Structure formats: C-alpha cells, structure tokens
Amino acid sequence: MNHEVIHFINSKSKRVAIIGCGQLARMMALAGMPMGISFSFLAEPQDDPAPVKDLGYILKADHQEYNAQELYLLLGKPDVITIDKENVSVRLLKQLNQFCKVYPSPQAIEICQNRKLEKTLLNKLGLETAKWQPADNVEAIAHAGMDIGWPLVIKSCQTTSQGKSQWLINNSKAIYELTHELKPQHSYIAEQLVAFDRELSLISGRDIYGNIKHYDIAENFHPAGVLLSSIAPADHLQPQLIEQAQQAAEAILKKIDYVGILAIEFFQIGDALLINELIPRVHNSGHWTQIACQNSQFTNHVRTIIGLPIGNTSATAPASMVNLLGVPVNQEILQDESLQLHWYNKEMQENQKVGHINLSHPNAHSLTAKTQQLIADLYQPQDNQLKAS
C-alpha cells in the first residue's frame, strides 16, 4: 500500500462527494458512515434530495453555474468523488479530477455513457454483443436493416433523462416514422432485436491495487418493462457461463483501469451470453448483497474508491430483491422478520422506486416461492400483471 493511500485512510477528515442524491447515494452513504466517512452530495435543480436528507451536506446547485474549483470547495474539498447515476457531465468530472480523485474515472464513465463507444470497446475485447451498426440517420438505418436484418432496435448513444431514446423498427417502411424523432446533435446505433431466454447481471468490483472480485450472478425479472425483482444466484446457470461472465468483467475492468463497482447486464441465449449493457455504478440488481454478503455492493464501492482493498463478496445464502414501485408496505408484510426493508424517503408516485425489500433463505426453491408470494402480496391488489415470470 503506498504512502498516499495510508495517509488518506488514517486521516482525521475523510470525505466522499457524490454527484447525485438518489437512493443509490443514500445507500452508499449509509454503508460508508460506519467507516468514519463523511459525505456531501450535489443535487441539481431536477433532483429530489430527500433520500440523502440528514446524511451529509447537500449542495443544491446547477453545476453549470460554477467552475470546477468552486464546486470542489463547496462540496467540502472531498478526497474522492463518485456518482450515483451515469447521466452526468463527463466534462465536469474531468475538471473535478484536477482537484481530487474521481472514481470510476471520467474516461470509464464516458465509455459507458455512449452505446457506440461501449460496444466498440466490448467487440475489440472479443466480447459478444448483439449485432449492431452506427445509424445516425434514416439512410443508415435502412442499410443496417439490410445488413443485420429486421426487426431493429434504434438506440440513442447519449444517455437521456427526457423523451424517447429507443425505438423498435419492424421493417423498412417504418423507418421514416423516425424522421422527426432523431436529433441531429445525437448519434445512434441500430441493434439486432435479440430473442433471449433471460436477463442476467453480474456485479463486480476492482480496487486501486487491481484486485477484482465478483458477486453471484443474478437473474432479473421485468414483467412490466421495469426491474421488479432479482434472484441470486441465478438458477441452473452452467459453470462455464459463470466463468465466461467473470472473464468478460475482468477484461473490461482491466482495460479501462476501473475502480469501484461495475454492473454488467447479459442476455442468455441457450448456452451463450451476450453483453447488453455496462453500468458504471452500484446497481439495482445488486441490492440483495445487503442481506446476503459481509460486504454489500455499496460497502465495496466505498471501500475501493477510498483506497481500501475490495472486501469479501461471498454470499452466505441465496437471496433476492423486490422493488417497491409506487406501493406502500403494510405492517402485516413486515411481521416477517426475515424480510429486510430499505425505504428511500421519496414521495409515493406511480411506478417510482420508493424502496426495496431483500430476502434470504438457505433453500433456493423456497426463496423463489417466498419472493413470488411477496410480489403477489404487494402488487396483486393493485396490478395483477406484476408477477415474477
């Protein structure tokens, strides 16, 4: 361990600044505070800072109104800066990196923000993705349809929090419906529509010393197009696929010199895995680590970015997570002492993530049954379509 890191760990004033103030920032702070770390948060005008209320200093500001040095000072001169969402200004992160460490690095976040850069990286590493081509206009989309085949999914390369960023195109006649949707200042890709068997996700972490550890691979369920639940370890997952996923994660983490937690979403098609997306932060599908692991994804993210070695990622038992999408939790459900509730202090709104519940059970079959029953108890009175498939 080098002198700089020893000084940081032993220093009396340890501060992490988080760009963002949502539930992920909340859970990172709750994981880091027992380590003696203080937190500050940048809440921009569109952000709701309620999840991090009373967890540290909240700077409510539009980052464009300040230069990087001013923001660094207003955030309390943090030792390190991280993010709770990938839709952040890379330019800002690069500027802040002049004053303190930013993890994951701005360069890594920039790659994960842009689908074209991301897929180019993956393919250069020899990692399988759905077939894709750059497609910045309707003519390019038509060529992609001929080369790849229909149907296609058109995706904006830029992350966006407003409006559409993906479109399903079934044939060449439907292309011109996009004429008024595509923005000249954005770039796009055309991607093969994949008929996958299931979606899996791997949460991995890398520290500043190059140590890499993986959590169990989870299976994700999206019955209404939004992640409802994750179960880990994924059932009936062949050892060779686990090894393939972990080797892919290690190749990516090393190539971009990544520090922190990285989530990778995979499509399983028979005996093959395709990488769908990289997420450069702690991820919803890893919340189960809070109940099943000595070091949750949040604990290990904080550990790695402050210079500590990544901690144990082994699970003590199978575990699952159920998202609370605009639904309250009644006292009857909470009578079950094996459930672990995490509430985000948000206002109740339809389909908004207001919390999640973690479960663990030594028997995987019993865990699945219990998870499905919890989903039914939470959602059946309101929407009987929300059931784990």
C-alpha positions in Angstrom: 0.0 0.0 0.0 1.5 3.3 -1.0 2.1 6.3 1.3 -0.7 8.4 -0.2 -3.3 5.8 0.5 -2.1 5.1 4.0 -2.4 8.9 4.7 -5.9 9.0 3.3 -7.2 6.0 5.3 -5.7 7.3 8.5 -6.6 11.0 8.1 -9.0 12.6 10.5 -11.1 14.1 7.8 -12.4 11.6 5.2 -15.0 12.9 2.8 -16.6 11.4 -0.3 -18.7 13.6 -2.6 -21.4 12.0 -4.7 -22.7 13.6 -7.9 -26.4 12.8 -7.4 -28.7 12.4 -4.4 -30.9 9.5 -5.1 -31.4 6.1 -3.4 -28.0 4.8 -4.5 -26.3 7.8 -3.0 -28.3 7.2 0.2 -27.2 3.6 0.4 -23.5 4.4 -0.4 -23.6 6.9 2.5 -25.2 4.5 4.9 -22.5 1.9 4.0 -19.7 4.4 4.4 -20.6 6.2 7.5 -19.7 3.3 9.9 -16.2 3.6 8.4 -16.0 7.2 9.7 -16.5 8.7 6.3 -18.5 11.9 5.8 -20.5 12.6 2.7 -21.6 15.6 0.6 -24.0 15.5 -2.3 -24.5 17.6 -5.5 -28.3 17.9 -6.0 -29.0 19.7 -9.3 -32.3 21.5 -9.9 -34.2 18.5 -11.3 -33.0 16.2 -8.4 -35.0 15.3 -5.3 -32.6 15.3 -2.4 -35.0 13.7 0.0 -33.2 10.3 0.0 -30.0 11.8 1.4 -31.6 14.2 3.9 -29.6 14.2 7.2 -26.8 12.0 5.7 -24.4 14.8 4.9 -24.1 18.3 3.3 -26.3 18.8 0.3 -25.2 21.3 -2.3 -28.3 22.3 -4.3 -26.9 23.9 -7.4 -26.8 23.8 -11.2 -23.2 22.7 -11.9 -23.1 24.9 -14.9 -23.3 28.0 -12.7 -19.9 27.2 -11.0 -16.5 26.4 -12.1 -15.0 23.1 -11.0 -12.8 24.6 -8.3 -15.8 26.3 -6.8 -17.8 23.1 -6.8 -14.9 21.2 -5.2 -14.7 23.8 -2.4 -18.5 23.9 -1.9 -18.6 20.1 -1.7 -16.2 20.3 1.3 -12.9 19.6 -0.5 -13.6 15.9 -0.8 -10.9 13.3 -1.0 -12.7 11.4 -3.8 -15.8 12.0 -5.9 -18.1 9.3 -7.2 -21.6 9.1 -8.9 -25.0 7.6 -8.3 -26.1 7.8 -11.9 -24.3 7.6 -15.2 -26.2 10.5 -16.8 -23.6 13.1 -15.5 -21.4 15.6 -17.2 -18.1 13.9 -18.1 -16.7 17.4 -18.8 -17.5 18.3 -15.2 -15.9 15.1 -13.9 -12.7 15.7 -15.8 -12.5 19.2 -14.4 -13.1 18.0 -10.9 -10.4 15.3 -11.4 -7.8 18.1 -11.3 -8.6 18.6 -7.6 -9.2 15.1 -6.3 -9.7 11.5 -7.5 -12.9 10.7 -9.4 -13.9 7.0 -9.4 -14.9 5.4 -11.6 -12.7 7.5 -13.9 -14.3 10.1 -16.1 -13.0 8.1 -19.1 -14.7 4.9 -17.9 -17.9 6.7 -17.4 -17.7 8.3 -20.8 -17.4 4.9 -22.5 -20.4 3.5 -20.5 -22.5 6.6 -21.3 -22.2 6.2 -25.1 -23.5 3.0 -26.6 -21.3 3.3 -29.7 -18.1 3.7 -27.6 -19.3 0.9 -25.2 -20.0 -1.7 -27.9 -16.8 -0.8 -29.8 -14.8 -1.5 -26.6 -16.6 -4.8 -26.0 -16.1 -6.0 -29.5 -12.4 -5.0 -29.6 -12.0 -7.1 -26.4 -13.6 -10.1 -28.3 -16.8 -10.0 -26.2 -20.1 -10.9 -27.8 -22.9 -8.4 -28.2 -26.0 -8.2 -30.4 -25.1 -7.3 -34.0 -25.1 -3.5 -34.4 -24.1 -0.7 -36.7 -23.8 3.1 -36.3 -27.0 4.6 -37.7 -27.2 8.4 -37.3 -29.9 8.9 -40.0 -32.7 7.1 -41.8 -30.5 6.1 -44.7 -28.0 4.5 -42.3 -30.9 2.7 -40.6 -32.1 1.3 -43.9 -28.6 0.0 -44.6 -28.5 -1.6 -41.2 -31.8 -3.3 -41.9 -30.3 -4.9 -45.0 -27.1 -5.9 -43.3 -28.4 -7.1 -39.9 -32.0 -7.9 -40.7 -35.3 -6.8 -39.3 -36.5 -6.0 -36.7 -34.0 -3.5 -35.3 -33.8 -1.5 -32.1 -32.6 2.1 -32.7 -30.8 3.4 -29.6 -29.5 6.9 -28.9 -25.8 6.8 -28.0 -26.3 9.6 -25.5 -27.9 8.9 -22.1 -31.0 11.0 -21.6 -33.5 11.6 -18.8 -36.2 13.1 -21.0 -38.1 11.7 -24.0 -37.5 8.6 -26.0 -34.1 7.1 -26.5 -35.1 3.7 -28.1 -37.4 2.7 -30.9 -38.4 -0.7 -32.3 -38.4 -0.7 -36.2 -40.0 -3.8 -37.7 -39.4 -3.1 -41.4 -38.1 -0.6 -43.9 -41.5 1.1 -44.2 -41.4 2.1 -40.5 -38.1 3.9 -40.8 -39.5 7.2 -41.9 -41.7 7.5 -38.8 -38.4 8.4 -37.0 -37.7 11.4 -39.2 -38.9 13.8 -36.6 -37.6 11.8 -33.6 -33.9 11.6 -34.4 -32.0 14.6 -33.1 -29.1 15.9 -35.4 -26.9 16.6 -32.4 -27.2 13.0 -31.2 -25.6 9.8 -32.6 -27.5 6.5 -32.8 -26.9 2.8 -33.3 -29.1 0.1 -34.9 -29.1 -3.1 -33.0 -30.4 -6.6 -33.7 -33.5 -7.4 -31.7 -32.5 -10.4 -29.6 -34.9 -13.1 -28.5 -33.2 -14.0 -25.3 -34.1 -16.6 -22.7 -33.5 -14.5 -19.7 -31.6 -11.4 -18.4 -28.7 -11.9 -16.0 -26.5 -9.4 -14.3 -23.0 -9.6 -12.7 -21.8 -7.1 -10.1 -18.0 -6.9 -10.0 -15.6 -4.6 -8.2 -12.0 -3.6 -8.7 -9.8 -1.7 -6.2 -6.8 0.6 -6.9 -4.4 -2.3 -6.4 -6.0 -4.3 -9.3 -7.8 -6.8 -7.1 -11.1 -8.0 -8.7 -14.0 -9.8 -7.0 -17.4 -10.9 -8.2 -20.8 -11.4 -6.6 -23.1 -14.2 -7.6 -24.8 -13.7 -10.9 -28.4 -12.7 -10.5 -31.5 -13.3 -12.7 -33.6 -10.3 -13.3 -37.4 -10.1 -13.9 -39.0 -7.2 -15.8 -42.7 -8.3 -16.2 -43.9 -4.7 -16.9 -40.7 -3.4 -18.5 -39.2 -2.2 -15.3 -37.0 -4.3 -13.0 -39.3 -5.8 -10.4 -37.1 -8.5 -8.8 -33.7 -10.1 -8.9 -32.7 -13.5 -7.5 -29.1 -14.7 -6.9 -27.6 -17.0 -7.7 -29.4 -17.4 -11.0 -30.9 -20.9 -11.2 -29.5 -23.6 -13.5 -26.5 -21.4 -14.6 -23.8 -23.6 -16.1 -20.3 -23.2 -14.6 -18.8 -22.3 -18.0 -21.3 -19.4 -18.3 -20.3 -18.1 -14.9 -16.6 -18.3 -15.9 -17.4 -16.6 -19.2 -19.2 -13.7 -17.5 -16.4 -13.2 -14.9 -13.7 -13.3 -17.5 -15.6 -10.7 -19.5 -15.9 -8.5 -16.5 -12.2 -8.8 -15.7 -11.2 -7.9 -19.2 -13.3 -4.8 -19.1 -12.2 -3.7 -15.7 -8.6 -4.1 -16.5 -8.8 -2.5 -20.0 -10.3 0.8 -18.7 -8.5 0.7 -15.3 -11.8 0.8 -13.5 -12.0 1.4 -9.8 -15.3 0.8 -8.0 -18.4 -1.4 -8.6 -19.4 -2.2 -12.2 -22.6 -3.9 -13.2 -22.9 -5.9 -16.5 -26.2 -6.9 -17.9 -26.2 -10.1 -20.1 -28.7 -11.8 -22.3 -28.6 -15.6 -22.0 -29.5 -17.3 -25.3 -29.2 -21.1 -24.8 -25.6 -21.8 -23.9 -24.3 -18.4 -24.9 -24.1 -14.9 -23.2 -24.4 -11.6 -25.0 -23.4 -8.4 -23.2 -26.3 -5.9 -23.3 -25.0 -3.0 -21.2 -22.4 -1.7 -18.8 -23.5 0.3 -15.8 -20.6 2.2 -14.1 -22.0 2.3 -10.6 -23.8 0.3 -7.9 -26.9 -1.3 -9.5 -30.5 -2.2 -8.6 -29.9 -5.8 -9.4 -27.2 -6.0 -6.7 -29.3 -4.8 -3.8 -29.7 -8.4 -2.5 -26.0 -8.2 -1.4 -27.1 -6.1 1.5 -28.7 -9.1 3.2 -26.5 -11.9 1.9 -22.9 -10.7 1.9 -20.5 -9.5 4.5 -19.7 -6.6 2.2 -22.6 -5.3 0.1 -22.0 -3.7 -3.3 -22.3 -0.3 -1.5 -19.7 -1.2 1.1 -17.3 -2.4 -1.5 -17.8 0.6 -3.8 -16.9 2.9 -0.9 -14.0 0.7 0.1 -12.5 0.6 -3.3 -12.8 4.3 -4.1 -11.2 5.4 -0.8 -8.2 3.1 -1.3 -9.1 0.1 0.8 -8.8 -3.4 -0.7 -12.1 -4.8 -2.0 -13.8 -7.0 0.6 -15.3 -10.4 0.6 -18.1 -10.9 -1.9 -19.2 -14.4 -1.0 -22.9 -14.9 -0.2 -24.0 -16.8 2.9 -27.2 -18.0 1.3 -29.4 -17.5 -1.8 -31.0 -14.0 -1.8 -33.4 -11.9 -3.7 -34.6 -8.3 -4.0 -38.1 -7.0 -4.8 -38.5 -3.4 -5.9 -41.3 -1.2 -4.4 -42.6 0.6 -7.4 -45.0 3.2 -6.1 -46.5 0.8 -3.5 -46.6 1.0 0.3 -45.6 -1.8 2.6 -48.2 -2.8 5.2 -47.4 -3.9 8.7 -48.6 -7.4 8.0 -45.9 -8.0 5.5 -43.3 -6.5 7.9 -44.2 -9.1 10.5 -42.0 -11.5 8.6 -38.7 -10.9 10.4 -36.7 -12.5 7.5 -37.5 -9.5 5.3 -35.2 -6.5 5.1 -36.9 -3.2 4.1 -35.0 -0.3 2.6 -37.1 2.9 2.3 -35.8 5.8 0.2 -37.8 8.7 1.8 -39.4 9.6 -1.5 -42.9 10.7 -2.2 -45.3 7.9 -3.3 -45.7 8.1 -7.0 -47.0 5.6 -9.5 -44.2 3.3 -10.8 -41.5 5.3 -8.9 -38.9 3.3 -6.9 -39.7 4.2 -3.3 -37.8 1.3 -1.7 -37.0 -2.3 -1.9 -37.2 -5.5 0.2 -34.4 -8.0 0.5 -35.0 -11.7 1.3 -32.6 -14.6 2.0 -33.2 -18.3 2.5 -30.9 -21.3 2.6 -33.0 -23.2 0.1 -33.1 -21.6 -3.4 -36.5 -23.2 -4.3 -38.1 -21.8 -1.0 -36.6 -18.4 -1.7 -38.1 -18.3 -5.2 -41.5 -19.2 -3.8 -41.3 -16.7 -1.0 -40.2 -14.0 -3.4 -43.2 -14.7 -5.7 -45.5 -14.6 -2.7 -44.2 -11.3 -1.6 -44.7 -9.8 -5.1 -48.3 -11.1 -5.1 -48.9 -9.6 -1.6 -47.5 -6.3 -2.7 -49.0 -5.9 -6.2 -51.9 -8.2 -6.7 -54.5 -5.8 -5.1 -53.3 -3.1 -7.5 -51.9 -4.7 -10.6 -52.1 -8.4 -11.1 -49.8 -8.1 -14.1 -46.8 -7.5 -11.9 -45.8 -11.1 -11.1 -42.4 -12.8 -11.4 -42.3 -14.9 -14.5 
